[in-house]
Amino acid sequence: MELNRHERRSVTLGHIAPFALWIAFMLLLQALERFGCCPRWLYPWTYAAKSVACAALFLCLKPWRVYPRFESRHLGLALLAGLAVAAVWILPETPWIANRCPRLFEFYYRWLVMMPGGYPDYYQPSLFPALPAGHLSLAYSVDEAGWGMVAMKLFGSAVTIAVAEEFFFRGFLYRWLRQGEFWKIPLARFDAQTFWMVVAVFGLEHDRWLAGMMAGAVYGWLAVRTGNVWAGALAHGVTNLVLGIYVVLSRQYGFW
């Protein structure tokens, strides 16, 4: 696809800027934390703000113009993939596994969640699945944030960041690492070295790094299989929505 200079700039920014803005919000919040200027109520409100801001930026830049329309025949595959990844994400941390396979359960938290070798602060065996009192993740709970902020958390997770990550990792990075004008490389053209490199980076972006890598492999496979980043974005959105609903129903806010 031939693009003029303005279109090239817009499409490139559309793949990068929404995800970069999301990360910038996170870094700003961490900076406020370091200076002790971050009250608990600010966390869900910041999440809502970045969800809206990043979605608006994505819509403004229109990076989807270089992709064909999503084909309905890929819908079932994307939905199944999203549900499968949600299961991979959720099952290792369910009370069912904790009660029947306690050693495997503790191994998962110690070695397969960042940072390997220690336990995350939201995991305390004596309290599981509840979180320690006052834990930061509880700021996103229905009790503290209210249903409006919880709905924004679900929207940001299932729509904004799911789409932003897929356009950045699968749409941009996977092809840019092979050639500067990434939009000219068909997604269906598989390159094993770059594929697994992006999978690794995507996994390490998440605290559940192994589940993140497995998710990245599935979403990447969908993009290559269909030749369209929207298939991976839909699967990613389904995963995040199912996970979010599970979090609210089970009250396992450690996922958030």
N, C-alpha and C positions, 0 to 999 in steps of 0.2 A: 504494500500500500504506500503510495507516494503522499507525503505530507509537506506542506509549505513550512516556512520557518516558525511562524506563529503556532501552527498546529503541532509541530514537533515539540515545542516548548510546553504547550498546554498538556499534551498527552504524557510527556515525561513527568511533569510536575504532578499530574493527576495520579500517576502510579506511586509517586514517592511522598508528596506533601501531606496527604491525610495521615499516613502512618507516622511520618516524622512529627507532625503536630501532636499526635497521640503520645508519642514518646516525650515530647517537650513538656506536655502537661504533667506527665509522671515525674520528670526531673524537677520541675518547679515545685511539685508537692513534696518531694524528698528534700529540696533545699529549705522549704518552709519548716519541715519537720526538724531539720538540723538546727535551726535557729529558734525552735520552740514556738513557732507562730502558726501552728496548724491545729485548730480545735477539731474535735471529732466530727462535728456536723459538716465541716468543709469537705470531707472525703466524698460522700455521696453527691453533694452539689457539684464538686469538681468533675466527678465522673459524668454527671448529666451534661455539664457544660462542654466537656470535650467530645461527648457523643454527638451533640448537636453541631458543634463547630466543625468537626472532622467530616461529618456527613454533608454539611453545607459546602465545604471546600471540594469534596469529591463531586458533588452535583454541579458545582460551578465549572470545574475543569473538564468534566465529561471524558475521562480516559477510556470509557467503553467503546468509543467510536471506532477503535481499530480492531474490534472483535466482531465476529458474526453474531447474529441473534442466538440466544439460547434455544436449543431445540427440545421440544417437549419429550422426545424419545429418551433424553438423558435424565429426565426428572426422577424416575424410579431409582436409577443407579445412584444419583446424588443423594436422595433421601436415605437409601439403605446404607450408603457409605457414612453419612452423617450419624445415623443411629449406631452403627458399628463402632465408630470412634468414640461416641458418648459412652458406650458400654466399656470400652477399654479404659476410659478416663475414670469412670465411676466405680466399677466393680472391685478393683483392688483396695478401695477405701471404705467398703461397706461394712456395717456391723456383722453381717453374715460371715465375711472373710475373717474379721477380727476374732469372732468366737470360735470358728472351726480351724483356722490356720494362724494362730497368734504369732508364731515365729516368722512365717512368710509375711504377715502383716507388718511386723516391726522391721523386717528386712527392707520392705518396700519403702517405708518412711525414712529409714536410715540411709539407704544407698541410692534410691531411685527418685528422690526428691532433693532439690537443692537445699543446702550444699551437701554433697555426699560425705558420709562419715558422721553426721550429726542429725539430730531430729529437728524438724521445723518447729517454730514456737507455738503453732496452733495444735500440735500433737502432744497430748498428755494421756497416757494409757488409762489412768484412773478416772479421767473425765470423758473420754471418747464415747460418743461422737460430739459431745458438747465442747465448747471452747472455754479456755480460762476466762474468768470474770474480767470484764473490761478489755478483752482482746480487741484490737483495732478492726478486725474483720466484722465484728458485731455492729460496727457503725453503719453497715449496709443492710442490717436485718430489718424486718418489718417493724419490730418493736421500737427501734431507734429512728430509722429513716422514714418509715411510713410507706404505704403502698405506692404513692406517686414516685418516690425515688427508686423503689424496687423495680417498678415498671421501666424507669429510665435505665436502670442497670441492665435489665433484660434486653431492652432495645439496643443499648450501646454494645453489649456483648454479642447478641445474635445478628445484628445488622451492621452497625458501624465498623467495629474492629474486625469482624469476620470478613467483610468486603475489603477493607483497607489492607489487611494482612495478605489476603490472596492476591490482590492487584500488585502489592509490593513484592512478595516473595516469589509467587509463581508467574505473575504477569511481567514483572520488571526484572528482578534479580536473576532468576533462572536463565533468562535470555541475555541480559546485559553482560553477564560474566563471559559470554561467548562472543558477543559482538556489540559495538557501541549503539547501533541503530536497532535496538532490541525488537521493535514492533515489526521488523521485516522478517524475523525468524518465526516460522510457524510453531505454535506450542506443541503440536503433535510430533515435532522433530526431537526425538529423545537423545539426550546426552547424559550418559550414566554418571560421569565424574561430577558434572555440575549439579545434576539432580540430587545426588547424595550429599553434596556440599551444602546445598540449600536446605535439605532435610535436617542436617546437623545444626545449622545456624538457627533454624526455626525451632527446633527442639530445645536448644539452650536458651532461647528467649523465654521459655516457660519454666516455672519452678519444678513441675513434674516433667523432667527433661526426657525420660524415656517415652512416656505417653505422648509428649509433644513431638518427638521424632516419628513415632508411629502415625500420629495424626498428619504430620507434614508429608509423610510418604503416601498416605491415602489421598490427601488433597492434591498432591503433585501428580499422582497417577491419574486422577480424574481429569486434571487439566491436559495431560498428554493424551489420554485415551479419547477425550472428546474434542481436543483442539481448542477449548474455550475455557477461559479462566472462571466464567460464571458457574460452571459445574462444581468446581472446588469451593467457590464462595458460598453456593447454596448448601453444600454438605457441611461446610464450616459453620454456617449459620444454624443449621439443624443441630449440630453437636452442641454449640453454645447455648441454644435455647433449651434443649433437653437438660443439659447440665444445670442451667439456671433454675429451671422448674424443680429439679431434684434438690437443689440447694435450699430453696424456699420451703419445700414440703418436708425435707428431712432435717432442716435447720443446721446443716453442715456448712456453715459459713466460712470454714477454712478454705473452701474452694475459691472464695471471693477475696 
